[in-house]
Amino acid sequence: DPIDAGPGATIGLAETLAGVPTVGRVRALQAGRALRIDRDELLDVLAERFDLLHGIVLTLLSARETAQAATPRLSTE
């Protein structure tokens, strides 16, 4: 099944930073633009632009928190 991507979505960001290939298909929910960035070029830019690195870290943390909130918890009672 494809991953649905809405406005502002980031697909494969963590994989790109980790040097792991992104596998799968993505379906755009609205017309838009996709940006593909070479990993080495991205790392070069992030080395010079802390503000961009900071934004990426915040994006990844937000996505993690959202995923954790959506995951059902087992009751310990």
Salt bridges, closest charged atoms under 4 A:
ASP4 OD1 - ARG27 NH2 2.59
ASP51 OD2 - ARG49 NH2 2.71
